[in-house]
Amino acid sequence: MFPLYSLLLTIGFIILLPRFLFDAVRKGKYAVGFWQRLGYLPEFVPNEKDVLWIHCVSVGETNAARPLVTELINNFPDYRLIISTTTKTGQKIAREIFAGEADFIFYFPFDWRFSVRRVLRTIKPSVVLLMETELWFNFLREAGRNGAKIALVNGRLSEKSAARYLYIRKFVCRVLGFVDLALMQGERDAERLIQLGIDAEKVKVTGNIKFDQKFDEAENNLTQELQRRFCISKDAPLIIAASTHAPEE
């Protein structure tokens, strides 16, 4: 099944190749980080410390990882923290908010075995934390085979996504065997993941870490500015919904 998955991934890539080339000319969002995504990373020199790798897809996951990163640095100072993203905007945010905390920030590799292996040989992670539910099949298998402990953090699995995975349940179950721990946002997310075949003992419901955010002075200043501009009382709750998706509202 893995060869078939890689073949379909390659066919999809070939179909989208003209878009990548066009985007490269315009220096658009799809071409940025292209070589890194093929596994050719900037220089990363291993040392005596173990590597803890956090993968965030885009802006939402990167921001959600902020309290997690703080706690990991405080509780596991002997680890080197590295962070990857998939999108250009996620990379920009990661470089801004984790500039003084992460040892290395880069683009996540395309999910071919050769590109994944190249990155794993360079980084040699001991622990991999995947924000939300990034089920990249080749990556999970190769990282697990290389001895990394893998956890899904702040995991979520929609009913629609779960239904699609059920068509290839045996394959997904095999891939989930490489996951050592799944920390899910809610009971339904946990139930759907268990339905796909992961060992129930590996699954914990821990809530959404987006609610663990702490606000810095700049964010508090923004709140005060919005209260002033729209004549909102300081005693009234101020809630801003941005970049949301159903059913988050």
Order of alpha helices (4+ residues) and beta strands (2+ residues): alpha-alpha-beta-alpha-alpha-beta-alpha-beta-alpha-beta-alpha-beta-alpha-alpha-beta-alpha-beta-alpha
